[in-house]
């Protein structure tokens, strides 16, 4: 009875009734429960007059798949698919396999110089890339079509950032100036000239009310984006010494806001990672290693930063021997994990870019050898190594929905590529076991199709052998 079509409950079964029953099964597989539940007469009433509940958003099932299932569950049999085969074909079409993990989806070649920086618009529609050719280029994520080219800088653009509302861009570089401009028109709104040397990083606060910029002049400056009023300057100039004990300059290489905008963390070669609290003005040093890339996790719990283990020559001088990435607890400052995945057979390498996934589970890191690795931030397990670039990877960023990554390189390209997904329908662990005898011979042809669809979409494999029409459906196991 839980799988019976409305017309069958009214004593008027027809071939389309089997399609409705199969739709209930697919709904249950994908959502983990049947659409209609309750006492006997409650279920009968729901089959006759209540629309199936929509799929829960946290299942992340594509709307096209949901629409196919809902068509099969139409109350009027004339509004369903013409046949079960048509239903299966529609499911197959909407469940085509995703590109293999790490597959390049688009390569943007609009720059004539190295692509130094990249930022994905918060609305997910556009990418802005800055280059040593002195331009910032905005282009369509799907087609790669160039939308706008900003040419206001006099030399290489090292940093680019979108405002949280996707309306404005801040860009900076070797000319020492930060430009704030309209992303739709390219009209310049403000030139911030508080720095005396190259600006290496620029980032908007999450509320869009402040900008932090990091520079070779050994400062991080926090200022208002639309009038340039400086709010605070973090100086990095006192008693700076290199690993061999000699006094030296210590340019600030990178800066990041905490998710609640209460703190900024910034990185430099010799002072490591420092955190400035915007309320108290207190600066705390949390890492002493050489660091030039830093990223605060979206859940606010951790900070990821690159660095090196140092070794000594025979004369006692120090040199960076091999690269590491540390994941630090943002509260206790303790190291969660030290990631050494960028240590290859080659003698020297360096991590050039670090970025958290939107769900704060994975980290993307790019290196001097032109490779990007995706790895679990808690375990260090590597999901993939992307090798689409032919030169140094200079920046990486995730799409707002966490489904893709964009990486830039000295090879003058910006590449958009597919990300690993441990599961697509994250809440499906097993297919519930249900006797299938009542579907009869129809299941001989239809069940393998449906199981293949679930396999395709979930990234899982069925245990062998496939069940027969008289057997229960057996659980899935991960690939």
Secondary structure, DSSP 8 states (H G I E B T S, - for coil): -TT--HHHHTT---HHHHHHHHHHHHHHHHHSS-S--SSHHHHHHHHHH-------GGG---HHHHHHHHHHT-SSGGGS-SSHHHHHHHHHHHT-----TT-EEEEE---SS-EEEEEE-TTSSEEEEEETTS-EEEEETTT--EEEEE---SS-EEEEEE-TTSSEEEEEETTS-EEEEETTT--EEEEE---SS-EEEEEE-TTSS-EEEEETTSEEEEE-TTT--EEEEEE--SS-B-TTS-B----EEEEEE-TTSSEEEEEETTTEEEEEETTT--EEEEE-S----EEE-TTSSEEEEEEEEEEE-TTS-EEEEEEEEEEEETTT--EEEEE-TT--SSS---EEEEEE-TTSSEEEEEETTS-EEEEETTT--EEEEE---SS-EEEEEE-TTSSEEEEEETTS-EEEEE---S-SSTT---------GGGTTHHHHHHHHHHHHHHHHHTEEE-SS---TTS----EEE-
